[in-house]
């Protein structure tokens, strides 16, 4: 059996705040009160402060003297900025992982199956979760720690969720697009890196 993933307290708080922003609990421009979150979650303010600092580095929130922490008024242009960087990283990952995934795509296939179900239900939460999980497994397959760390640092899940939920980023089918990538790996398409790059760029919101 696969052991459950244990998240640190800071990561749990971070996810709580991100979900609050994505779901609309905190609107763009609205203040996030550190002390209130600590009280609500029954934790000290230190891990809350750490989580907020991490989200500020992702440009999801901003702080200013005497004004506290607020949700950034992100535009399509703001969200779009990360996609060319992400596309380049995933192109490299696909090329490094091509032989490995050409022989065995089992790490990607469950997320494609889950995406077919999510598409049928129009389940946005599951679409975000399995889209990000698919791409994370693709990057992991490259077996390059620096590449994975850099990719994770882009806050892919946050920006994917915001692109889909805030801006209504539309794709013909999340499942079909990812299934096409799996088939390209299986047939060892020599253009796999370019195909992955084009796929990621095609997911970007348009300013």
Residue frames as a rotation matrix with the C-alpha (Angstrom) as fourth column:
UNK 1
0.575 0.818 0.000 0.00
0.818 -0.575 0.000 0.00
0.000 0.000 -1.000 0.00
UNK 2
-0.195 -0.597 0.778 1.10
0.491 -0.746 -0.449 3.57
0.849 0.295 0.439 -0.68
UNK 3
-0.426 0.024 -0.905 1.58
0.888 -0.180 -0.423 5.43
-0.173 -0.983 0.055 2.61
UNK 4
0.673 0.728 0.131 -0.58
0.740 -0.667 -0.091 8.53
0.022 0.158 -0.987 3.06
UNK 5
-0.175 -0.705 0.687 1.07
0.550 -0.649 -0.526 11.86
0.817 0.286 0.501 2.30
UNK 6
0.339 0.210 -0.917 1.71
0.922 -0.266 0.281 13.76
-0.185 -0.941 -0.283 5.52
UNK 7
0.247 -0.195 0.949 1.73
0.447 -0.846 -0.290 17.52
0.860 0.496 -0.122 5.07
UNK 8
-0.737 -0.533 -0.415 3.45
0.635 -0.336 -0.696 19.85
0.231 -0.776 0.586 7.50
UNK 9
-0.011 0.744 -0.668 1.35
0.799 -0.395 -0.453 22.29
-0.601 -0.539 -0.590 9.50
UNK 10
-0.448 -0.226 -0.865 2.58
-0.202 -0.917 0.344 25.14
-0.871 0.329 0.365 7.31
UNK 11
-0.995 0.057 -0.086 1.52
-0.070 0.248 0.966 23.25
0.077 0.967 -0.243 4.17
UNK 12
-0.415 0.899 -0.144 -1.93
0.909 0.417 -0.020 22.52
0.042 -0.139 -0.989 5.63
UNK 13
0.019 0.379 -0.925 -2.40
0.439 -0.835 -0.332 26.19
-0.898 -0.400 -0.182 6.46
UNK 14
-0.754 -0.372 -0.541 -1.17
-0.309 -0.525 0.793 27.20
-0.579 0.766 0.281 3.02
UNK 15
-0.883 0.453 0.121 -3.69
0.384 0.551 0.741 24.87
0.270 0.701 -0.660 1.38
UNK 16
-0.120 0.853 -0.508 -6.45
0.920 -0.096 -0.379 26.28
-0.372 -0.513 -0.774 3.61
UNK 17
-0.147 0.000 -0.989 -5.65
0.006 -1.000 -0.001 29.83
-0.989 -0.006 0.147 2.53
UNK 18
-0.939 -0.239 -0.246 -5.29
-0.244 -0.039 0.969 28.91
-0.241 0.970 -0.021 -1.14
UNK 19
-0.637 0.764 0.100 -8.64
0.749 0.584 0.311 27.13
0.179 0.273 -0.945 -1.12
UNK 20
0.025 0.640 -0.768 -10.20
0.698 -0.561 -0.445 30.18
-0.715 -0.525 -0.461 0.53
UNK 21
-0.430 -0.263 -0.863 -8.85
-0.330 -0.845 0.422 32.44
-0.840 0.466 0.277 -2.20
UNK 22
-0.996 -0.001 -0.084 -9.74
-0.078 0.378 0.923 30.14
0.031 0.926 -0.377 -5.08
UNK 23
-0.496 0.863 -0.094 -13.25
0.865 0.501 0.033 29.47
0.076 -0.065 -0.995 -3.75
UNK 24
-0.187 0.406 0.894 -13.91
0.292 -0.847 0.445 33.18
0.938 0.344 0.040 -3.26
UNK 25
0.459 0.304 -0.835 -13.94
0.876 0.003 0.483 33.27
0.149 -0.953 -0.265 0.52
UNK 26
0.042 -0.501 -0.864 -11.30
0.333 -0.809 0.485 35.98
-0.942 -0.309 0.133 0.22
UNK 27
0.840 0.344 0.419 -11.85
0.508 -0.230 -0.830 38.21
-0.189 0.910 -0.368 -2.79
UNK 28
-0.066 -0.860 0.506 -9.11
0.892 -0.278 -0.357 40.06
0.448 0.428 0.785 -4.71
UNK 29
-0.269 -0.146 0.952 -8.07
-0.058 -0.984 -0.167 43.09
0.961 -0.100 0.257 -2.70
UNK 30
0.751 0.639 0.168 -9.54
-0.235 0.021 0.972 41.72
0.617 -0.769 0.166 0.54
UNK 31
-0.082 -0.801 0.593 -7.43
-0.913 -0.178 -0.367 41.62
0.399 -0.572 -0.717 3.69
UNK 32
0.415 0.074 -0.907 -6.33
0.170 0.973 0.157 38.29
0.894 -0.219 0.391 5.19
UNK 33
0.445 -0.177 0.878 -5.97
-0.804 -0.511 0.304 38.57
0.395 -0.841 -0.369 8.97
UNK 34
-0.362 -0.743 -0.564 -3.18
-0.364 0.669 -0.648 36.38
0.858 -0.029 -0.512 10.30
UNK 35
-0.865 0.005 0.502 -4.52
-0.498 0.115 -0.859 36.29
-0.062 -0.993 -0.097 13.86
UNK 36
0.105 0.993 0.060 -8.03
-0.934 0.119 -0.336 35.33
-0.341 -0.021 0.940 12.70
UNK 37
0.369 -0.036 -0.929 -6.71
-0.595 0.759 -0.265 32.36
0.714 0.650 0.259 10.70
UNK 38
-0.696 -0.702 -0.148 -4.62
-0.290 0.465 -0.836 31.20
0.656 -0.539 -0.527 13.66
UNK 39
-0.618 0.550 0.562 -7.67
-0.683 -0.021 -0.730 31.33
-0.390 -0.835 0.389 15.92
UNK 40
0.365 0.824 -0.434 -9.88
-0.929 0.296 -0.220 29.57
-0.053 0.483 0.874 13.39
UNK 41
0.399 -0.297 -0.868 -7.39
-0.344 0.829 -0.442 26.73
0.850 0.474 0.229 12.88
UNK 42
0.974 -0.009 0.225 -6.34
-0.219 0.178 0.959 26.66
-0.048 -0.984 0.172 16.55
UNK 43
0.405 -0.914 0.036 -2.64
0.875 0.375 -0.306 27.11
0.266 0.155 0.951 15.76
UNK 44
0.076 -0.469 -0.880 -0.03
0.546 -0.719 0.430 29.70
-0.834 -0.513 0.202 16.63
UNK 45
0.825 0.267 -0.498 0.54
-0.175 -0.718 -0.674 32.66
-0.538 0.643 -0.545 14.36
UNK 46
-0.112 -0.984 -0.136 4.06
-0.521 -0.058 0.851 31.48
-0.846 0.166 -0.507 13.41
UNK 47
-0.602 -0.128 0.788 3.08
0.479 0.732 0.484 28.76
-0.639 0.669 -0.379 10.87
UNK 48
0.557 0.815 0.160 0.35
0.681 -0.338 -0.650 31.07
-0.475 0.471 -0.743 9.53
UNK 49
0.588 -0.428 -0.686 2.97
-0.416 -0.888 0.198 33.77
-0.694 0.169 -0.700 8.97
UNK 50
-0.504 -0.820 0.271 5.22
-0.215 0.423 0.880 31.21
-0.837 0.385 -0.389 7.22
UNK 51
-0.189 0.528 0.828 2.38
0.817 0.552 -0.166 30.09
-0.545 0.646 -0.535 4.94
UNK 52
0.812 0.517 -0.271 1.53
0.329 -0.789 -0.519 33.69
-0.482 0.332 -0.811 4.06
UNK 53
0.150 -0.852 -0.502 5.17
-0.528 -0.498 0.688 34.44
-0.836 0.162 -0.524 3.31
UNK 54
-0.631 -0.358 0.688 5.27
0.275 0.726 0.630 31.47
-0.726 0.587 -0.360 0.90
UNK 55
0.220 0.812 0.541 2.08
0.897 0.049 -0.439 32.63
-0.382 0.582 -0.718 -0.84
UNK 56
0.720 -0.060 -0.691 3.54
-0.137 -0.989 -0.056 36.12
-0.680 0.135 -0.721 -1.16
UNK 57
-0.383 -0.922 -0.060 6.56
-0.336 0.079 0.939 34.63
-0.861 0.380 -0.340 -2.94
UNK 58
-0.528 0.301 0.794 4.08
0.736 0.629 0.251 33.07
-0.424 0.717 -0.554 -5.39
UNK 59
-0.994 0.110 0.004 2.59
-0.100 -0.917 0.387 36.54
0.046 0.384 0.922 -5.92
UNK 60
-0.374 0.912 -0.168 -0.81
0.674 0.392 0.627 35.35
0.637 0.121 -0.761 -4.77
UNK 61
0.715 0.522 -0.464 -0.96
0.699 -0.518 0.494 37.82
0.017 -0.677 -0.735 -1.89
UNK 62
-0.104 -0.747 0.656 0.81
0.430 -0.629 -0.647 41.08
0.897 0.215 0.387 -1.11
UNK 63
0.378 0.160 -0.912 1.70
0.920 -0.173 0.351 42.92
-0.101 -0.972 -0.213 2.07
UNK 64
-0.020 -0.350 0.937 2.26
0.353 -0.879 -0.321 46.60
0.935 0.324 0.141 2.73
UNK 65
-0.869 -0.361 -0.340 3.22
0.441 -0.252 -0.861 48.58
0.225 -0.898 0.378 5.86
UNK 66
-0.827 0.551 -0.111 0.17
-0.267 -0.560 -0.785 49.53
-0.495 -0.619 0.610 7.92
UNK 67
-0.152 0.803 -0.576 -2.13
-0.985 -0.074 0.157 47.77
0.083 0.591 0.802 5.46
UNK 68
0.100 0.154 0.983 -1.52
-0.517 0.852 -0.081 44.13
-0.850 -0.500 0.165 6.31
UNK 69
-0.871 -0.380 0.313 -1.81
-0.017 0.658 0.753 41.22
-0.492 0.650 -0.579 3.90
UNK 70
0.110 0.924 -0.366 -4.26
-0.620 -0.224 -0.752 41.29
-0.777 0.310 0.548 1.02
UNK 71
0.203 0.060 0.977 -5.20
0.606 0.777 -0.173 39.03
-0.769 0.627 0.122 -1.89
UNK 72
-0.749 -0.549 -0.372 -3.59
0.033 -0.591 0.806 40.38
-0.662 0.591 0.460 -5.03
UNK 73
0.437 0.821 -0.367 -5.80
-0.366 -0.209 -0.907 41.70
-0.821 0.531 0.209 -7.81
UNK 74
-0.536 -0.697 0.477 -4.45
0.094 0.512 0.854 39.18
-0.839 0.503 -0.209 -10.29
UNK 75
0.266 0.553 -0.790 -5.22
-0.795 -0.337 -0.504 39.67
-0.545 0.762 0.350 -13.96
UNK 76
0.967 0.072 0.243 -5.03
0.083 0.816 -0.572 37.25
-0.240 0.574 0.783 -16.86
UNK 77
0.602 -0.798 0.034 -1.68
-0.331 -0.288 -0.899 38.84
0.727 0.529 -0.437 -17.72
UNK 78
0.060 -0.562 0.825 -0.36
-0.998 -0.021 0.058 38.08
-0.015 -0.827 -0.562 -14.21
UNK 79
0.480 0.204 0.853 -1.42
-0.377 0.926 -0.009 34.45
-0.792 -0.317 0.522 -14.44
UNK 80
0.998 -0.031 -0.047 -0.15
-0.033 0.350 -0.936 34.10
0.045 0.936 0.348 -17.98
UNK 81
0.473 -0.880 0.048 3.43
-0.857 -0.472 -0.206 35.05
0.203 0.056 -0.977 -17.02
UNK 82
-0.013 -0.520 0.854 4.25
-0.712 0.604 0.357 31.70
-0.702 -0.604 -0.378 -15.45
UNK 83
0.770 0.486 0.412 3.15
-0.144 0.763 -0.631 29.59
-0.621 0.427 0.657 -18.42
UNK 84
0.746 -0.552 -0.372 6.13
-0.438 0.013 -0.899 30.16
0.501 0.834 -0.232 -20.78
UNK 85
-0.226 -0.831 0.508 8.48
-0.960 0.102 -0.260 29.27
0.164 -0.546 -0.821 -17.89
UNK 86
0.078 0.359 0.930 6.44
-0.558 0.789 -0.258 26.21
-0.826 -0.498 0.262 -17.01
UNK 87
0.936 0.323 -0.138 6.23
-0.277 0.437 -0.856 25.18
-0.216 0.839 0.499 -20.69
UNK 88
0.323 -0.902 -0.286 10.01
-0.733 -0.048 -0.678 25.33
0.598 0.429 -0.677 -21.04
UNK 89
-0.389 -0.447 0.805 10.54
-0.887 0.417 -0.196 23.25
-0.248 -0.791 -0.559 -17.90
UNK 90
0.319 0.606 0.728 8.03
-0.368 0.788 -0.494 20.63
-0.873 -0.110 0.474 -18.98
UNK 91
0.841 -0.139 -0.523 9.55
-0.499 0.177 -0.848 20.44
0.210 0.974 0.080 -22.46
UNK 92
-0.215 -0.976 0.037 12.88
-0.863 0.172 -0.476 19.59
0.458 -0.134 -0.879 -20.85
UNK 93
-0.302 0.164 0.939 11.18
-0.719 0.607 -0.337 17.10
-0.625 -0.778 -0.066 -18.50
UNK 94
0.739 0.668 0.088 9.38
-0.423 0.562 -0.711 15.37
-0.524 0.488 0.698 -21.39
UNK 95
0.570 -0.599 -0.562 12.60
-0.599 0.165 -0.783 14.99
0.562 0.784 -0.264 -23.36
UNK 96
-0.477 -0.771 0.422 14.47
-0.849 0.281 -0.448 13.61
0.227 -0.572 -0.789 -20.34
UNK 97
-0.352 0.438 0.827 11.61
-0.539 0.628 -0.562 11.23
-0.765 -0.644 0.015 -19.48
UNK 98
0.109 0.501 -0.858 10.77
-0.994 0.037 -0.104 10.18
-0.021 0.865 0.502 -23.06
UNK 99
-0.474 -0.351 -0.807 12.37
-0.469 0.877 -0.106 6.73
0.745 0.328 -0.581 -22.94
UNK 100
-0.992 0.078 0.097 11.10
-0.054 0.433 -0.900 5.98
-0.112 -0.898 -0.425 -19.45
UNK 101
-0.276 0.959 -0.060 7.50
-0.485 -0.192 -0.853 7.00
-0.830 -0.206 0.518 -20.19
UNK 102
-0.099 0.185 -0.978 7.67
-0.971 0.197 0.136 5.41
0.217 0.963 0.160 -23.62
UNK 103
-0.723 -0.252 -0.643 8.20
-0.169 0.967 -0.189 2.09
0.670 -0.028 -0.742 -21.88
UNK 104
-0.436 0.548 -0.714 5.77
0.870 0.461 -0.177 2.67
0.232 -0.698 -0.677 -18.99
UNK 105
-0.617 0.312 0.722 3.07
-0.119 -0.944 0.307 5.35
0.778 0.104 0.620 -18.71
UNK 106
-0.087 0.669 -0.738 1.41
0.726 0.550 0.412 3.84
0.682 -0.500 -0.533 -15.65
UNK 107
-0.633 -0.169 -0.755 2.17
0.703 -0.534 -0.470 6.93
-0.324 -0.828 0.457 -13.54
UNK 108
-0.939 0.244 -0.244 0.16
-0.315 -0.894 0.319 9.11
-0.140 0.376 0.916 -15.94
UNK 109
-0.742 0.631 -0.227 -2.73
0.119 0.457 0.881 6.82
0.660 0.627 -0.414 -16.87
UNK 110
-0.371 0.667 -0.647 -4.76
0.929 0.258 -0.267 6.98
-0.011 -0.700 -0.715 -13.60
UNK 111
-0.522 0.146 -0.840 -4.96
0.196 -0.938 -0.285 10.76
-0.830 -0.314 0.462 -13.88
UNK 112
-0.905 0.260 -0.336 -6.21
-0.398 -0.247 0.883 10.56
0.147 0.933 0.327 -17.46
UNK 113
-0.555 0.727 -0.404 -8.91
0.569 0.686 0.454 8.12
0.607 0.022 -0.794 -16.36
UNK 114
-0.325 0.402 -0.856 -9.84
0.830 -0.313 -0.462 10.43
-0.454 -0.860 -0.232 -13.48
UNK 115
-0.794 -0.010 -0.608 -9.99
-0.175 -0.954 0.245 13.38
-0.582 0.301 0.756 -15.86
UNK 116
-0.809 0.574 -0.124 -12.48
0.041 0.267 0.963 11.58
0.586 0.774 -0.240 -18.10
UNK 117
-0.201 0.741 -0.640 -14.71
0.941 0.328 0.083 11.16
0.271 -0.586 -0.764 -15.04
UNK 118
-0.415 -0.019 -0.909 -14.17
0.548 -0.803 -0.234 14.77
-0.726 -0.595 0.344 -13.95
UNK 119
-0.976 0.070 -0.205 -14.97
-0.206 -0.594 0.778 16.07
-0.067 0.802 0.594 -17.44
UNK 120
-0.570 0.803 -0.174 -18.20
0.426 0.470 0.773 14.06
0.702 0.367 -0.610 -17.49
UNK 121
0.097 0.591 -0.801 -19.23
0.995 -0.037 0.093 15.55
0.025 -0.806 -0.592 -14.14
UNK 122
0.310 -0.131 0.942 -17.89
0.240 -0.948 -0.211 19.04
0.920 0.291 -0.262 -14.93
UNK 123
0.853 -0.086 -0.515 -16.06
0.521 0.058 0.852 18.71
-0.043 -0.995 0.094 -11.61
UNK 124
0.725 -0.557 0.405 -13.68
-0.218 -0.744 -0.632 21.68
0.653 0.370 -0.661 -11.58
UNK 125
0.546 -0.524 0.654 -11.96
-0.791 -0.064 0.609 20.65
-0.277 -0.850 -0.449 -8.36
UNK 126
0.528 -0.317 0.788 -11.09
0.177 0.949 0.263 17.20
-0.830 0.001 0.557 -9.71
UNK 127
0.873 -0.218 0.436 -10.04
0.426 -0.092 -0.900 18.67
0.236 0.972 0.012 -13.05
UNK 128
0.618 -0.669 0.413 -7.51
-0.668 -0.724 -0.172 20.91
0.414 -0.170 -0.894 -11.30
UNK 129
0.467 -0.431 0.773 -6.27
-0.649 0.427 0.630 18.15
-0.601 -0.795 -0.080 -9.00
UNK 130
0.530 -0.227 0.817 -5.68
0.384 0.923 0.007 15.54
-0.756 0.310 0.576 -11.70
UNK 131
0.907 -0.285 0.310 -4.37
0.173 -0.420 -0.891 17.99
0.384 0.861 -0.332 -14.29
UNK 132
0.499 -0.744 0.445 -1.69
-0.841 -0.539 0.042 19.13
0.208 -0.396 -0.894 -11.86
UNK 133
0.408 -0.317 0.856 -1.00
-0.427 0.763 0.486 15.56
-0.807 -0.564 0.176 -10.70
UNK 134
0.871 -0.069 0.486 -0.52
0.437 0.559 -0.704 14.42
-0.223 0.826 0.517 -14.32
UNK 135
0.728 -0.604 0.324 2.03
-0.118 -0.577 -0.808 17.14
0.675 0.550 -0.492 -15.00
UNK 136
0.440 -0.577 0.688 3.79
-0.883 -0.138 0.449 16.56
-0.165 -0.805 -0.570 -11.67
UNK 137
0.579 -0.199 0.791 4.25
0.031 0.974 0.222 12.87
-0.815 -0.105 0.570 -12.55
UNK 138
0.891 -0.273 0.362 5.56
0.383 0.026 -0.923 13.86
0.243 0.962 0.128 -15.97
UNK 139
0.532 -0.716 0.452 8.17
-0.619 -0.693 -0.370 16.13
0.578 -0.083 -0.812 -14.37
UNK 140
0.457 -0.342 0.821 9.04
-0.709 0.418 0.568 13.50
-0.537 -0.842 -0.051 -11.74
UNK 141
0.881 -0.058 0.470 9.67
0.261 0.887 -0.380 10.99
-0.395 0.458 0.796 -14.51
UNK 142
0.739 -0.661 0.130 12.60
-0.227 -0.426 -0.876 13.14
0.635 0.618 -0.464 -15.65
UNK 143
0.731 -0.420 -0.538 14.33
0.679 0.530 0.509 12.19
0.072 -0.737 0.672 -12.36
UNK 144
-0.348 -0.780 0.519 15.96
0.574 -0.616 -0.540 15.58
0.741 0.110 0.662 -12.03
UNK 145
-0.047 0.334 -0.941 15.64
0.993 -0.089 -0.081 17.08
-0.110 -0.938 -0.327 -8.56
UNK 146
-0.788 -0.293 -0.541 16.53
0.273 -0.955 0.120 20.62
-0.552 -0.053 0.832 -9.63
UNK 147
-0.863 0.499 0.074 13.93
-0.051 -0.233 0.971 20.55
0.502 0.835 0.227 -12.38
UNK 148
-0.107 0.861 -0.497 11.20
0.739 0.403 0.540 19.25
0.665 -0.310 -0.680 -10.06
UNK 149
-0.253 -0.050 -0.966 12.05
0.870 -0.448 -0.205 21.79
-0.422 -0.893 0.157 -7.33
UNK 150
-0.954 -0.135 -0.267 11.94
0.011 -0.907 0.420 24.66
-0.299 0.398 0.867 -9.83
UNK 151
-0.631 0.775 -0.022 8.63
0.124 0.129 0.984 23.44
0.766 0.618 -0.177 -11.29
UNK 152
-0.036 0.613 -0.789 7.08
0.948 0.272 0.167 23.07
0.317 -0.742 -0.591 -7.81
UNK 153
-0.562 -0.315 -0.765 8.23
0.648 -0.742 -0.170 26.61
-0.514 -0.591 0.621 -6.98
UNK 154
-0.937 0.243 0.250 5.99
0.043 -0.632 0.774 28.04
0.346 0.736 0.582 -9.71
UNK 155
-0.665 0.738 0.111 2.88
-0.302 -0.129 -0.945 27.26
-0.683 -0.662 0.308 -7.69
UNK 156
-0.957 0.208 -0.203 1.37
-0.140 0.280 0.950 25.25
0.254 0.937 -0.239 -10.55
UNK 157
-0.543 0.797 -0.264 -1.69
0.828 0.561 -0.009 24.05
0.141 -0.224 -0.964 -8.64
UNK 158
-0.263 0.416 -0.871 -2.60
0.454 -0.743 -0.492 27.54
-0.851 -0.525 0.006 -7.48
UNK 159
-0.579 -0.036 -0.814 -2.31
-0.502 -0.772 0.391 29.14
-0.643 0.635 0.429 -10.88
UNK 160
-0.936 0.333 -0.112 -4.03
0.126 0.616 0.778 26.25
0.328 0.714 -0.619 -12.66
UNK 161
-0.361 0.834 -0.418 -6.96
0.910 0.217 -0.353 26.56
-0.204 -0.507 -0.837 -10.27
UNK 162
-0.216 0.251 -0.944 -7.13
0.141 -0.948 -0.285 30.32
-0.966 -0.195 0.170 -10.67
UNK 163
-0.881 -0.151 -0.449 -6.91
-0.402 -0.261 0.878 30.11
-0.249 0.953 0.170 -14.46
UNK 164
-0.788 0.603 -0.122 -9.80
0.429 0.680 0.594 27.64
0.442 0.416 -0.795 -14.59
UNK 165
-0.163 0.800 -0.577 -12.04
0.984 0.091 -0.152 29.08
-0.070 -0.592 -0.803 -11.87
UNK 166
-0.137 0.081 -0.987 -11.41
0.316 -0.941 -0.121 32.81
-0.939 -0.328 0.103 -12.04
UNK 167
-0.470 -0.210 -0.857 -10.85
-0.586 -0.652 0.481 33.25
-0.660 0.728 0.184 -15.75
UNK 168
0.538 0.798 0.270 -12.77
-0.341 0.500 -0.796 30.33
-0.770 0.336 0.542 -17.20
UNK 169
-0.440 -0.759 -0.479 -9.83
-0.819 0.121 0.561 28.94
-0.368 0.639 -0.675 -19.17
UNK 170
0.605 0.783 0.147 -11.42
-0.591 0.565 -0.576 26.58
-0.534 0.261 0.804 -21.67
UNK 171
-0.705 -0.703 -0.098 -9.96
-0.605 0.524 0.600 23.41
-0.370 0.482 -0.794 -23.13
UNK 172
-0.232 0.661 -0.713 -11.79
-0.764 0.330 0.554 21.03
0.602 0.674 0.429 -25.49
UNK 173
0.860 0.425 -0.284 -11.36
-0.135 0.725 0.675 18.25
0.492 -0.542 0.681 -22.94
UNK 174
0.337 -0.762 0.553 -8.90
-0.932 -0.186 0.311 17.95
-0.134 -0.621 -0.773 -20.10
UNK 175
0.389 -0.145 0.910 -8.89
-0.178 0.957 0.229 14.17
-0.904 -0.251 0.346 -20.46
UNK 176
0.908 0.019 0.420 -8.51
0.385 0.361 -0.849 14.07
-0.167 0.932 0.320 -24.24
UNK 177
0.737 -0.663 0.127 -5.61
-0.498 -0.661 -0.561 16.52
0.457 0.350 -0.818 -24.28
UNK 178
0.104 -0.723 0.683 -3.71
-0.931 0.171 0.322 14.56
-0.350 -0.669 -0.655 -21.65
UNK 179
0.565 0.158 0.810 -4.59
0.040 0.975 -0.218 11.24
-0.824 0.156 0.544 -23.27
UNK 180
0.975 -0.217 0.044 -3.03
0.019 -0.117 -0.993 12.55
0.220 0.969 -0.110 -26.50
UNK 181
0.313 -0.909 0.276 0.22
-0.919 -0.364 -0.154 13.20
0.241 -0.206 -0.949 -24.62
UNK 182
0.165 -0.205 0.965 0.22
-0.529 0.807 0.262 9.67
-0.832 -0.554 0.025 -23.20
UNK 183
0.845 0.197 0.498 -0.22
0.271 0.646 -0.714 8.28
-0.462 0.738 0.492 -26.72
UNK 184
0.798 -0.602 -0.027 2.66
-0.403 -0.499 -0.767 10.45
0.448 0.623 -0.641 -27.95
UNK 185
0.060 -0.774 0.631 4.93
-0.958 0.132 0.254 9.04
-0.280 -0.619 -0.734 -25.23
UNK 186
0.386 0.170 0.907 3.85
-0.178 0.978 -0.108 5.48
-0.905 -0.120 0.408 -26.09
UNK 187
0.911 -0.018 0.412 4.64
0.395 0.325 -0.859 5.85
-0.118 0.946 0.303 -29.78
UNK 188
0.095 -0.943 -0.319 7.92
0.705 -0.162 0.690 7.57
-0.702 -0.290 0.650 -28.83
UNK 189
0.817 0.283 0.502 7.09
0.557 -0.609 -0.564 10.64
0.146 0.741 -0.656 -30.85
UNK 190
-0.172 -0.985 -0.004 10.39
0.963 -0.167 -0.213 12.48
0.210 -0.040 0.977 -31.48
UNK 191
-0.439 0.079 0.895 8.54
0.091 -0.987 0.132 15.79
0.894 0.139 0.426 -31.07
UNK 192
0.159 0.616 -0.771 7.28
0.827 0.344 0.445 14.93
0.540 -0.708 -0.455 -27.57
UNK 193
-0.514 -0.415 -0.751 9.04
0.787 -0.577 -0.220 17.89
-0.342 -0.704 0.623 -25.95
UNK 194
-0.983 0.170 0.070 7.49
-0.107 -0.841 0.530 20.33
0.149 0.514 0.845 -28.40
UNK 195
-0.268 0.940 -0.213 4.06
0.254 0.282 0.925 18.69
0.929 0.193 -0.314 -28.02
UNK 196
0.032 0.226 -0.974 4.18
0.993 0.102 0.057 19.07
0.112 -0.969 -0.221 -24.24
UNK 197
-0.807 -0.388 -0.446 5.35
0.446 -0.895 -0.027 22.68
-0.388 -0.221 0.895 -24.55
UNK 198
-0.823 0.542 0.168 2.51
-0.143 -0.485 0.863 23.51
0.549 0.687 0.476 -26.97
UNK 199
-0.041 0.820 -0.571 0.01
0.638 0.462 0.617 21.81
0.769 -0.338 -0.542 -24.65
UNK 200
-0.219 -0.097 -0.971 1.09
0.937 -0.299 -0.182 23.88
-0.273 -0.949 0.157 -21.64
UNK 201
-0.958 -0.172 -0.228 1.08
0.106 -0.956 0.273 27.14
-0.265 0.238 0.935 -23.60
UNK 202
-0.623 0.781 0.044 -2.38
0.057 -0.010 0.998 26.27
0.780 0.624 -0.038 -24.89
UNK 203
0.016 0.609 -0.793 -3.64
0.906 0.326 0.269 26.09
0.422 -0.723 -0.547 -21.30
UNK 204
-0.797 -0.444 -0.409 -2.54
0.588 -0.726 -0.357 29.64
-0.138 -0.525 0.840 -20.47
UNK 205
0.301 0.883 -0.359 -5.20
0.706 -0.460 -0.538 32.30
-0.641 -0.092 -0.762 -19.84
UNK 206
-0.222 -0.330 0.918 -5.34
0.908 -0.414 0.070 35.02
0.357 0.848 0.391 -22.43
UNK 207
-0.586 -0.050 -0.809 -4.89
0.504 -0.804 -0.315 38.62
-0.635 -0.592 0.496 -21.39
